[in-house]
Amino acid sequence: MGHAGAAAAAVRYLGRGPVEPLPRPELRCVRQDERAPVDPDEFRRVLGSFASGVTVITAPPAEEEGGPAGFACQSFASLSLEPPLVCFMVGRTSTTWPRIARAGVFCVNVLSAGQGELCRAFAVSGADKFAGVAYDAAPVSGSPRLAGAAAWIDCSVHAVHTGGDHLIVVGRVDALGTQEPGEPLLFHRGRFARIRNP
């Protein structure tokens, strides 16, 4: 299908109206009367024990959309070495994702320990997230490559899968590199954290 086709399919899937929740799959091993559903607050609390890195996913502007697109993302992971694939998860109601999908390309900016405020700026909706932010163009996609990030990964959209209330976006890596030595920005138990070396 190619990255442009996958992105177009994702945009068609999202549509222009509200996103309807997918039907909940039936549990095969545990009957409904045997166990209550997981409480969302407890789900967040327990999963918050897993420390993750923090990224900003960016994409170049489309002709009709003025500036570039970007959002803060902690659900990022490497996926495959051959071919080189990475993935990130984005909420199905995201207003930024359709712009990235239309571009068909993106850059993963791995934030460094001192970029907590930058992350917060990219986590808000409706603002000009790139105001006052220094960046240059990633070499293949032209997506914003943020100054001061620990690393960057330039990608084309390879596939998009549904995952509950999120989409799983798989990117094929076209170029990558590191910019700044130092510690990464981490997210743990609802707050930013740093690696503490003994």
LUMFI-46757 format. One line per field, with one value per atom (N, C-alpha, C, O): x, y, z; atom name; residue in three letters. Coordinates in pm, whole numbers. Example, Ala and Ser with C-alpha at 12.3 -4.5 7.8 and 13.67 -1.06 7.14 Angstrom:
LUMFI-46757
c1: c(1319	1230	1320	1424	1285	1367	1290	1341);
c2: c(-569	-450	-330	-332	-225	-106	3	114);
c3: c(780	780	780	846	708	714	787	804);
kolpa: c(N	CA	C	O	N	CA	C	O);
voba: c(ALA	ALA	ALA	ALA	SER	SER	SER	SER);
END
This chain:
LUMFI-46757
c1: c(82	0	86	47	203	288	245	132	336	305	193	114	185	78	-58	-157	-63	-189	-233	-352	-137	-170	-221	-317	-158	-202	-341	-425	-365	-498	-605	-714	-574	-669	-699	-813	-596	-617	-707	-793	-687	-771	-915	-1007	-934	-1071	-1134	-1253	-1055	-1106	-1151	-1256	-1070	-1105	-1227	-1310	-1240	-1351	-1350	-1250	-1458	-1468	-1555	-1548	-1637	-1729	-1670	-1552	-1754	-1706	-1669	-1730	-1571	-1525	-1608	-1617	-1669	-1749	-1658	-1566	-1683	-1598	-1617	-1727	-1508	-1516	-1587	-1580	-1654	-1718	-1615	-1506	-1649	-1557	-1553	-1658	-1434	-1429	-1474	-1456	-1534	-1578	-1458	-1362	-1465	-1360	-1386	-1497	-1284	-1302	-1268	-1324	-1177	-1131	-1203	-1207	-1261	-1326	-1466	-1482	-1567	-1705	-1732	-1663	-1833	-1864	-1901	-1873	-1962	-2002	-1888	-1906	-1771	-1658	-1566	-1492	-1571	-1477	-1530	-1587	-1512	-1557	-1455	-1338	-1500	-1405	-1302	-1326	-1187	-1081	-1122	-1169	-1104	-1135	-1033	-913	-1079	-985	-881	-765	-922	-826	-719	-601	-761	-665	-573	-454	-628	-548	-437	-321	-474	-373	-271	-152	-317	-226	-122	-3	-169	-77	17	138	-37	48	144	246	113	205	335	432	338	461	565	683	521	613	671	599	799	865	887	927	860	879	955	959	1013	1072	963	847	1000	903	949	1066	856	888	790	684	827	735	734	839	616	599	564	469	640	616	596	637	533	514	519	486	559	564	423	328	409	275	226	303	96	34	8	8	-15	-30	-141	-127	-251	-367	-364	-459	-257	-262	-158	-129	-104	-17	111	209	111	232	243	153	354	375	284	221	277	196	286	397	238	316	239	148	274	212	308	394	294	375	325	205	419	383	479	600	426	511	496	573	396	375	447	384	579	663	755	797	784	872	938	885	1055	1113	1035	986	1024	940	1015	999	1096	1161	1295	1311	1392	1523	1529	1593	1463	1464	1324	1279	1252	1296	1296	1235	1362	1365	1229	1189	1160	1027	1021	1083	944	911	759	692	706	562	531	609	418	365	214	153	155	12	-46	14	-161	-225	-375	-433	-436	-580	-659	-625	-764	-846	-917	-960	-929	-993	-892	-931	-766	-663	-693	-728	-678	-696	-566	-568	-453	-324	-296	-237	-337	-307	-354	-277	-476	-515	-420	-400	-361	-265	-138	-81	-93	26	-4	79	-123	-162	-166	-122	-219	-223	-83	-59	10	148	212	292	175	229	370	428	425	561	561	470	663	676	818	896	850	979	954	877	1016	1010	1127	1243	1097	1199	1204	1110	1314	1330	1382	1493	1301	1335	1442	1452	1523	1629	1576	1470	1651	1605	1559	1470	1617	1581	1466	1443	1393	1290	1147	1056	1129	996	896	781	938	848	811	698	907	877	772	681	785	686	548	449	540	411	349	228	432	382	320	221	377	324	209	149	180	71	-63	-166	-64	-187	-253	-188	-383	-457	-488	-509	-492	-540	-439	-470	-319	-220	-121	-116	-44	65	182	261	193	292	436	529	454	589	635	746	552	591	715	714	821	944	1027	1125	990	1062	1162	1125	1288	1390	1389	1384	1392	1396	1450	1452	1495	1529	1453	1374	1476	1401	1475	1594	1405	1462	1498	1430	1604	1660	1574	1585	1487	1406	1264	1216	1196	1056	1036	930	1136	1118	1041	1009	1011	940	1029	1152	971	1052	1137	1087	1265	1360	1396	1467	1349	1356	1498	1566	1540	1673	1679	1584	1792	1812	1759	1782	1688	1639	1756	1859	1739	1847	1869	1982	1762	1771	1653	1553	1664	1555	1548	1649	1425	1400	1303	1186	1350	1273	1203	1268	1071	992	888	847	846	726	623	659	496	390	388	374	403	410	277	234	210	80	13	79	-118	-197	-296	-370	-296	-385	-471	-430	-588	-672	-631	-589	-643	-614	-704	-660	-830	-922	-950	-992	-928	-953	-831	-830	-730	-610	-584	-641	-498	-446	-299	-229	-254	-114	-52	-84	37	99	237	321	261	391	463	408	587	665	788	855	817	942	1050	1031	1161	1268	1347	1400	1354	1428	1562	1655	1574	1699	1686	1575	1799	1795	1932	2032	1934	2060	2042	1929	2152	2150	2199	2278	2152	2191	2267	2375	2212	2270	2304	2218	2427	2456	2388	2360	2361	2299	2187	2164	2116	2011	1879	1852	1796	1665	1562	1581	1454	1339	1253	1219	1218	1135	1001	989	901	770	737	738	708	685	587	607	481	379	324	309	295	229	317	267	450	539	668	702	739	867	970	963	1066	1171	1301	1302	1411	1542	1609	1574	1704	1784	1879	1946	1885	1978	2087	2065	2205	2318	2379	2389	2420	2478	2613	2675);
c2: c(-120	0	126	226	122	240	335	327	427	515	613	646	660	753	682	739	558	483	450	457	413	383	508	502	621	745	784	827	768	801	711	757	583	491	532	523	578	622	745	755	838	958	920	972	829	785	718	737	640	570	670	653	774	873	954	988	985	1063	1204	1248	1274	1411	1425	1527	1325	1333	1273	1237	1261	1202	1055	984	1010	872	784	807	682	589	483	436	445	342	208	174	135	1	-94	-74	-197	-293	-364	-397	-386	-453	-602	-666	-658	-802	-886	-847	-1000	-1090	-1157	-1195	-1171	-1243	-1392	-1439	-1467	-1609	-1693	-1801	-1643	-1724	-1692	-1776	-1572	-1530	-1480	-1390	-1540	-1497	-1363	-1325	-1290	-1157	-1161	-1066	-1270	-1277	-1318	-1326	-1344	-1387	-1272	-1283	-1163	-1057	-924	-917	-819	-686	-625	-661	-533	-465	-388	-351	-364	-289	-143	-81	-89	51	139	116	239	322	393	403	443	511	414	449	292	192	150	126	142	111	214	178	343	449	444	462	420	419	308	331	189	76	91	70	128	144	261	266	355	465	419	495	296	241	213	197	208	182	314	396	336	459	452	349	562	566	692	790	686	806	897	858	1019	1117	1167	1200	1171	1217	1325	1343	1395	1481	1432	1426	1397	1351	1473	1545	1498	1615	1572	1464	1661	1637	1771	1874	1772	1898	1946	1868	2074	2125	2076	2062	2052	2028	2164	2266	2166	2293	2380	2502	2317	2394	2419	2475	2378	2381	2472	2454	2564	2662	2607	2588	2581	2539	2390	2315	2346	2203	2151	2230	2021	1957	1886	1845	1873	1801	1777	1853	1671	1644	1565	1492	1580	1507	1364	1339	1270	1128	1048	1051	976	888	741	656	711	572	547	532	543	521	402	381	324	208	170	198	106	43	-87	-148	-127	-241	-351	-469	-314	-415	-362	-243	-454	-418	-438	-360	-542	-572	-604	-717	-512	-377	-288	-324	-174	-85	-17	69	-57	-3	48	-9	155	205	219	209	243	265	364	381	429	512	498	459	531	523	664	749	688	819	798	707	882	873	892	976	815	823	957	992	1032	1163	1276	1393	1245	1347	1435	1384	1566	1657	1677	1727	1638	1651	1532	1548	1413	1293	1301	1264	1348	1353	1436	1405	1542	1623	1543	1552	1467	1383	1273	1242	1215	1110	1161	1092	1281	1338	1362	1347	1399	1419	1286	1281	1177	1045	1023	918	1121	1113	1178	1255	1147	1210	1195	1114	1275	1265	1247	1323	1148	1126	1202	1174	1298	1373	1319	1339	1252	1197	1309	1359	1349	1467	1437	1326	1538	1527	1578	1639	1552	1575	1718	1739	1816	1955	2007	2128	1921	1967	1942	1922	1943	1922	2029	1998	2155	2263	2252	2281	2210	2189	2081	2094	1974	1867	1918	1885	1998	2054	2140	2138	2217	2302	2219	2261	2103	2018	1928	1857	1931	1849	1923	1862	2052	2130	2127	2100	2155	2160	2305	2389	2333	2462	2575	2683	2554	2661	2644	2539	2750	2739	2674	2741	2544	2468	2499	2475	2552	2577	2721	2757	2803	2942	2946	2894	3008	3022	2896	2894	2789	2662	2654	2671	2629	2617	2476	2377	2468	2338	2355	2465	2244	2241	2125	2059	2100	1996	1864	1858	1757	1623	1593	1640	1517	1507	1441	1476	1348	1278	1334	1368	1343	1384	1535	1583	1609	1754	1789	1906	1689	1714	1792	1781	1872	1947	1855	1759	1887	1818	1919	2017	1896	1995	2011	1912	2134	2162	2113	2129	2055	2009	1872	1822	1809	1673	1576	1597	1471	1373	1293	1256	1265	1187	1219	1275	1185	1204	1081	1020	1048	933	977	1006	983	1032	914	817	921	803	836	951	731	735	640	538	675	590	457	454	348	214	140	71	157	91	161	224	148	201	94	41	61	-42	18	115	-39	5	-67	-183	3	-54	10	99	-35	25	170	201	260	402	473	595	397	452	389	286	453	397	363	435	255	212	245	184	343	391	330	347	258	197	282	311	319	400	325	257	339	283	389	502	354	450	477	384	604	645	708	703	767	828	847	855	856	877	924	911	980	1026	1083	1095	1117	1181	1324	1354	1411	1552	1596	1653	1569	1620	1503	1419	1496	1395	1431	1549	1335	1364	1269	1171	1301	1213	1237	1348	1133	1149	1202	1194	1256	1295	1171	1104	1141	1025	1071	1182	984	1008	889	775	917	809	857	963	779	811	953	1027	990	1117	1240	1352	1221	1337	1306	1190	1413	1397	1349	1381	1270	1217	1211	1225	1191	1180	1054	1002	1005	891	941	1042	870	904	799	686	838	746	745	850	627	621	694	699);
c3: c(0	0	0	-59	65	71	180	230	217	330	297	385	174	139	144	190	95	98	239	270	325	464	534	611	507	570	521	600	391	337	398	429	415	477	620	666	692	830	835	923	743	740	709	771	612	581	702	729	774	892	998	1061	1018	1120	1078	1162	949	901	958	1015	942	989	1114	1183	1143	1256	1382	1386	1487	1612	1592	1511	1667	1655	1746	1866	1689	1766	1828	1762	1954	2014	1944	1901	1934	1876	1971	2092	1920	2010	2095	2048	2220	2311	2279	2271	2262	2230	2349	2464	2319	2426	2491	2424	2623	2695	2680	2703	2643	2621	2743	2761	2828	2940	3070	3161	3080	3204	3169	3087	3233	3207	3273	3368	3223	3276	3424	3496	3470	3610	3703	3824	3647	3728	3769	3867	3695	3722	3671	3561	3750	3708	3611	3615	3525	3437	3518	3633	3457	3524	3539	3443	3660	3685	3611	3625	3534	3456	3543	3505	3661	3748	3798	3807	3831	3876	3762	3782	3642	3524	3507	3488	3514	3499	3612	3588	3735	3850	3836	3855	3803	3794	3674	3687	3558	3440	3454	3385	3545	3571	3634	3638	3684	3740	3633	3663	3508	3398	3350	3292	3373	3328	3177	3124	3110	2965	2926	3000	2809	2752	2700	2694	2664	2616	2479	2461	2385	2250	2206	2266	2102	2029	1885	1820	1835	1697	1613	1645	1507	1423	1277	1237	1200	1057	986	1045	860	784	752	754	724	692	557	463	549	419	356	425	227	156	214	222	255	301	452	506	522	667	732	850	663	726	784	713	915	984	1002	964	1060	1084	1196	1267	1211	1313	1413	1379	1537	1636	1764	1797	1835	1965	2052	2002	2184	2280	2288	2289	2295	2292	2378	2356	2476	2556	2516	2561	2431	2389	2257	2152	2265	2148	2176	2290	2073	2092	1960	1853	1970	1852	1828	1922	1702	1669	1595	1627	1497	1413	1365	1337	1357	1304	1154	1083	1103	960	912	933	848	817	941	1042	937	1054	1073	995	1180	1209	1352	1442	1373	1507	1512	1410	1632	1642	1753	1847	1740	1846	1848	1749	1961	1976	1991	2057	1930	1936	1954	1895	2036	2059	1931	1848	1915	1793	1780	1670	1889	1884	1867	1869	1849	1832	1711	1604	1728	1615	1537	1425	1596	1528	1439	1331	1480	1402	1257	1169	1226	1085	999	882	1056	981	954	845	1053	1034	932	847	942	849	706	613	687	552	496	377	585	540	498	405	569	536	587	563	658	713	850	883	930	1061	1112	1062	1213	1280	1429	1489	1489	1633	1696	1666	1783	1855	1997	2074	2033	2168	2257	2237	2354	2434	2536	2589	2564	2664	2798	2805	2904	3041	3067	3149	3001	3026	2942	2940	2873	2781	2830	2749	2961	3016	2974	2943	2973	2932	2785	2746	2703	2561	2545	2464	2623	2618	2656	2590	2762	2804	2694	2674	2623	2515	2404	2343	2376	2270	2318	2237	2446	2500	2500	2527	2470	2471	2334	2234	2331	2206	2170	2258	2042	1994	1994	1945	2047	2050	1934	1871	1908	1811	1883	1949	1869	1946	1904	1980	1785	1735	1758	1718	1823	1848	1937	2048	1889	1965	1976	2050	1905	1912	1796	1680	1829	1725	1666	1740	1534	1468	1327	1272	1270	1129	1066	1133	937	866	871	841	908	902	756	666	733	597	491	374	529	428	421	313	536	537	539	499	585	602	728	750	811	938	1032	1024	1123	1219	1306	1366	1312	1398	1506	1480	1628	1735	1789	1815	1806	1861	2005	2081	2041	2178	2210	2320	2116	2140	2147	2083	2225	2241	2113	2081	2040	1917	1828	1873	1700	1605	1514	1481	1474	1388	1279	1308	1156	1043	976	938	963	922	816	799	746	663	724	783	710	767	693	571	767	710	722	629	837	862	979	1061	986	1097	1140	1057	1269	1323	1433	1498	1454	1565	1693	1690	1804	1935	2039	2111	2047	2143	2108	1996	2205	2179	2120	2111	2079	2017	1880	1846	1805	1681	1704	1775	1644	1651	1516	1414	1517	1394	1382	1471	1274	1248	1143	1037	1175	1082	1034	1111	908	853	863	818	923	950	822	760	783	664	699	618	817	863	1013	1066	1083	1227	1274	1204	1394	1449	1588	1637	1651	1782	1766	1677	1855	1848	1971	1960	2088	2212	2304	2330	2355	2457	2588	2612	2670	2799	2831	2761	2938	2988	2916	2870	2906	2843	2943	3064	2890	2973	2992	2895	3117	3149	3204	3255	3195	3256	3344	3298	3472	3568	3674	3735	3698	3798	3782	3880	3658	3631	3634	3633	3639	3640	3566	3542	3530	3465	3565	3684	3517	3603	3525	3402	3597	3535	3585	3691	3508	3552	3660	3642	3770	3878	3883	3926	3841	3844	3984	4048	4033	4167	4174	4280);
kolpa: c(N	CA	C	O	N	CA	C	O	N	CA	C	O	N	CA	C	O	N	CA	C	O	N	CA	C	O	N	CA	C	O	N	CA	C	O	N	CA	C	O	N	CA	C	O	N	CA	C	O	N	CA	C	O	N	CA	C	O	N	CA	C	O	N	CA	C	O	N	CA	C	O	N	CA	C	O	N	CA	C	O	N	CA	C	O	N	CA	C	O	N	CA	C	O	N	CA	C	O	N	CA	C	O	N	CA	C	O	N	CA	C	O	N	CA	C	O	N	CA	C	O	N	CA	C	O	N	CA	C	O	N	CA	C	O	N	CA	C	O	N	CA	C	O	N	CA	C	O	N	CA	C	O	N	CA	C	O	N	CA	C	O	N	CA	C	O	N	CA	C	O	N	CA	C	O	N	CA	C	O	N	CA	C	O	N	CA	C	O	N	CA	C	O	N	CA	C	O	N	CA	C	O	N	CA	C	O	N	CA	C	O	N	CA	C	O	N	CA	C	O	N	CA	C	O	N	CA	C	O	N	CA	C	O	N	CA	C	O	N	CA	C	O	N	CA	C	O	N	CA	C	O	N	CA	C	O	N	CA	C	O	N	CA	C	O	N	CA	C	O	N	CA	C	O	N	CA	C	O	N	CA	C	O	N	CA	C	O	N	CA	C	O	N	CA	C	O	N	CA	C	O	N	CA	C	O	N	CA	C	O	N	CA	C	O	N	CA	C	O	N	CA	C	O	N	CA	C	O	N	CA	C	O	N	CA	C	O	N	CA	C	O	N	CA	C	O	N	CA	C	O	N	CA	C	O	N	CA	C	O	N	CA	C	O	N	CA	C	O	N	CA	C	O	N	CA	C	O	N	CA	C	O	N	CA	C	O	N	CA	C	O	N	CA	C	O	N	CA	C	O	N	CA	C	O	N	CA	C	O	N	CA	C	O	N	CA	C	O	N	CA	C	O	N	CA	C	O	N	CA	C	O	N	CA	C	O	N	CA	C	O	N	CA	C	O	N	CA	C	O	N	CA	C	O	N	CA	C	O	N	CA	C	O	N	CA	C	O	N	CA	C	O	N	CA	C	O	N	CA	C	O	N	CA	C	O	N	CA	C	O	N	CA	C	O	N	CA	C	O	N	CA	C	O	N	CA	C	O	N	CA	C	O	N	CA	C	O	N	CA	C	O	N	CA	C	O	N	CA	C	O	N	CA	C	O	N	CA	C	O	N	CA	C	O	N	CA	C	O	N	CA	C	O	N	CA	C	O	N	CA	C	O	N	CA	C	O	N	CA	C	O	N	CA	C	O	N	CA	C	O	N	CA	C	O	N	CA	C	O	N	CA	C	O	N	CA	C	O	N	CA	C	O	N	CA	C	O	N	CA	C	O	N	CA	C	O	N	CA	C	O	N	CA	C	O	N	CA	C	O	N	CA	C	O	N	CA	C	O	N	CA	C	O	N	CA	C	O	N	CA	C	O	N	CA	C	O	N	CA	C	O	N	CA	C	O	N	CA	C	O	N	CA	C	O	N	CA	C	O	N	CA	C	O	N	CA	C	O	N	CA	C	O	N	CA	C	O	N	CA	C	O	N	CA	C	O	N	CA	C	O	N	CA	C	O	N	CA	C	O	N	CA	C	O	N	CA	C	O	N	CA	C	O	N	CA	C	O	N	CA	C	O	N	CA	C	O	N	CA	C	O	N	CA	C	O	N	CA	C	O	N	CA	C	O	N	CA	C	O	N	CA	C	O	N	CA	C	O	N	CA	C	O	N	CA	C	O	N	CA	C	O	N	CA	C	O	N	CA	C	O	N	CA	C	O	N	CA	C	O	N	CA	C	O	N	CA	C	O	N	CA	C	O	N	CA	C	O	N	CA	C	O	N	CA	C	O	N	CA	C	O	N	CA	C	O	N	CA	C	O	N	CA	C	O	N	CA	C	O	N	CA	C	O	N	CA	C	O	N	CA	C	O	N	CA	C	O	N	CA	C	O	N	CA	C	O	N	CA	C	O);
voba: c(MET	MET	MET	MET	GLY	GLY	GLY	GLY	HIS	HIS	HIS	HIS	ALA	ALA	ALA	ALA	GLY	GLY	GLY	GLY	ALA	ALA	ALA	ALA	ALA	ALA	ALA	ALA	ALA	ALA	ALA	ALA	ALA	ALA	ALA	ALA	ALA	ALA	ALA	ALA	VAL	VAL	VAL	VAL	ARG	ARG	ARG	ARG	TYR	TYR	TYR	TYR	LEU	LEU	LEU	LEU	GLY	GLY	GLY	GLY	ARG	ARG	ARG	ARG	GLY	GLY	GLY	GLY	PRO	PRO	PRO	PRO	VAL	VAL	VAL	VAL	GLU	GLU	GLU	GLU	PRO	PRO	PRO	PRO	LEU	LEU	LEU	LEU	PRO	PRO	PRO	PRO	ARG	ARG	ARG	ARG	PRO	PRO	PRO	PRO	GLU	GLU	GLU	GLU	LEU	LEU	LEU	LEU	ARG	ARG	ARG	ARG	CYS	CYS	CYS	CYS	VAL	VAL	VAL	VAL	ARG	ARG	ARG	ARG	GLN	GLN	GLN	GLN	ASP	ASP	ASP	ASP	GLU	GLU	GLU	GLU	ARG	ARG	ARG	ARG	ALA	ALA	ALA	ALA	PRO	PRO	PRO	PRO	VAL	VAL	VAL	VAL	ASP	ASP	ASP	ASP	PRO	PRO	PRO	PRO	ASP	ASP	ASP	ASP	GLU	GLU	GLU	GLU	PHE	PHE	PHE	PHE	ARG	ARG	ARG	ARG	ARG	ARG	ARG	ARG	VAL	VAL	VAL	VAL	LEU	LEU	LEU	LEU	GLY	GLY	GLY	GLY	SER	SER	SER	SER	PHE	PHE	PHE	PHE	ALA	ALA	ALA	ALA	SER	SER	SER	SER	GLY	GLY	GLY	GLY	VAL	VAL	VAL	VAL	THR	THR	THR	THR	VAL	VAL	VAL	VAL	ILE	ILE	ILE	ILE	THR	THR	THR	THR	ALA	ALA	ALA	ALA	PRO	PRO	PRO	PRO	PRO	PRO	PRO	PRO	ALA	ALA	ALA	ALA	GLU	GLU	GLU	GLU	GLU	GLU	GLU	GLU	GLU	GLU	GLU	GLU	GLY	GLY	GLY	GLY	GLY	GLY	GLY	GLY	PRO	PRO	PRO	PRO	ALA	ALA	ALA	ALA	GLY	GLY	GLY	GLY	PHE	PHE	PHE	PHE	ALA	ALA	ALA	ALA	CYS	CYS	CYS	CYS	GLN	GLN	GLN	GLN	SER	SER	SER	SER	PHE	PHE	PHE	PHE	ALA	ALA	ALA	ALA	SER	SER	SER	SER	LEU	LEU	LEU	LEU	SER	SER	SER	SER	LEU	LEU	LEU	LEU	GLU	GLU	GLU	GLU	PRO	PRO	PRO	PRO	PRO	PRO	PRO	PRO	LEU	LEU	LEU	LEU	VAL	VAL	VAL	VAL	CYS	CYS	CYS	CYS	PHE	PHE	PHE	PHE	MET	MET	MET	MET	VAL	VAL	VAL	VAL	GLY	GLY	GLY	GLY	ARG	ARG	ARG	ARG	THR	THR	THR	THR	SER	SER	SER	SER	THR	THR	THR	THR	THR	THR	THR	THR	TRP	TRP	TRP	TRP	PRO	PRO	PRO	PRO	ARG	ARG	ARG	ARG	ILE	ILE	ILE	ILE	ALA	ALA	ALA	ALA	ARG	ARG	ARG	ARG	ALA	ALA	ALA	ALA	GLY	GLY	GLY	GLY	VAL	VAL	VAL	VAL	PHE	PHE	PHE	PHE	CYS	CYS	CYS	CYS	VAL	VAL	VAL	VAL	ASN	ASN	ASN	ASN	VAL	VAL	VAL	VAL	LEU	LEU	LEU	LEU	SER	SER	SER	SER	ALA	ALA	ALA	ALA	GLY	GLY	GLY	GLY	GLN	GLN	GLN	GLN	GLY	GLY	GLY	GLY	GLU	GLU	GLU	GLU	LEU	LEU	LEU	LEU	CYS	CYS	CYS	CYS	ARG	ARG	ARG	ARG	ALA	ALA	ALA	ALA	PHE	PHE	PHE	PHE	ALA	ALA	ALA	ALA	VAL	VAL	VAL	VAL	SER	SER	SER	SER	GLY	GLY	GLY	GLY	ALA	ALA	ALA	ALA	ASP	ASP	ASP	ASP	LYS	LYS	LYS	LYS	PHE	PHE	PHE	PHE	ALA	ALA	ALA	ALA	GLY	GLY	GLY	GLY	VAL	VAL	VAL	VAL	ALA	ALA	ALA	ALA	TYR	TYR	TYR	TYR	ASP	ASP	ASP	ASP	ALA	ALA	ALA	ALA	ALA	ALA	ALA	ALA	PRO	PRO	PRO	PRO	VAL	VAL	VAL	VAL	SER	SER	SER	SER	GLY	GLY	GLY	GLY	SER	SER	SER	SER	PRO	PRO	PRO	PRO	ARG	ARG	ARG	ARG	LEU	LEU	LEU	LEU	ALA	ALA	ALA	ALA	GLY	GLY	GLY	GLY	ALA	ALA	ALA	ALA	ALA	ALA	ALA	ALA	ALA	ALA	ALA	ALA	TRP	TRP	TRP	TRP	ILE	ILE	ILE	ILE	ASP	ASP	ASP	ASP	CYS	CYS	CYS	CYS	SER	SER	SER	SER	VAL	VAL	VAL	VAL	HIS	HIS	HIS	HIS	ALA	ALA	ALA	ALA	VAL	VAL	VAL	VAL	HIS	HIS	HIS	HIS	THR	THR	THR	THR	GLY	GLY	GLY	GLY	GLY	GLY	GLY	GLY	ASP	ASP	ASP	ASP	HIS	HIS	HIS	HIS	LEU	LEU	LEU	LEU	ILE	ILE	ILE	ILE	VAL	VAL	VAL	VAL	VAL	VAL	VAL	VAL	GLY	GLY	GLY	GLY	ARG	ARG	ARG	ARG	VAL	VAL	VAL	VAL	ASP	ASP	ASP	ASP	ALA	ALA	ALA	ALA	LEU	LEU	LEU	LEU	GLY	GLY	GLY	GLY	THR	THR	THR	THR	GLN	GLN	GLN	GLN	GLU	GLU	GLU	GLU	PRO	PRO	PRO	PRO	GLY	GLY	GLY	GLY	GLU	GLU	GLU	GLU	PRO	PRO	PRO	PRO	LEU	LEU	LEU	LEU	LEU	LEU	LEU	LEU	PHE	PHE	PHE	PHE	HIS	HIS	HIS	HIS	ARG	ARG	ARG	ARG	GLY	GLY	GLY	GLY	ARG	ARG	ARG	ARG	PHE	PHE	PHE	PHE	ALA	ALA	ALA	ALA	ARG	ARG	ARG	ARG	ILE	ILE	ILE	ILE	ARG	ARG	ARG	ARG	ASN	ASN	ASN	ASN	PRO	PRO	PRO	PRO);
END
